[in-house]
Amino acid sequence: MRKRFALVWLDNMSTALCSATGTFDPDGKALSLCGKMDEPMTGEIGKPVK
């Protein structure tokens, strides 16, 4: 089992979609996610997000 988790986020205030993957810390209390999203306000493509 990979023990990796996925996140996909969108809302009705933007046309942007954010996706990320990550893991829990050894205690299982904190989830750390890293991914990319397009920033429609600045035109930046593939902006890193945490």
Residue pairs with C-beta under 8 A, 6 or more apart in sequence:
3 23
3 24
4 21
4 22
4 23
5 21
5 22
5 23
5 24
5 31
5 33
6 19
6 20
6 21
7 18
7 19
7 20
7 21
7 22
7 33
7 35
8 17
8 18
8 19
9 17
9 18
9 19
10 16
10 17
10 18
14 40
15 40
16 37
16 38
16 39
16 40
17 37
17 38
18 35
18 36
18 37
18 49
19 35
19 36
19 37
20 33
20 34
20 35
20 36
20 49
21 33
21 34
21 35
22 31
22 32
22 33
22 34
23 31
23 32
24 30
24 31
24 32
25 31
25 32
32 50
33 50
34 48
34 49
34 50
35 48
35 49
36 46
36 47
36 48
36 49
37 46
37 47
37 49
38 44
38 45
38 46
38 47
39 45
39 47
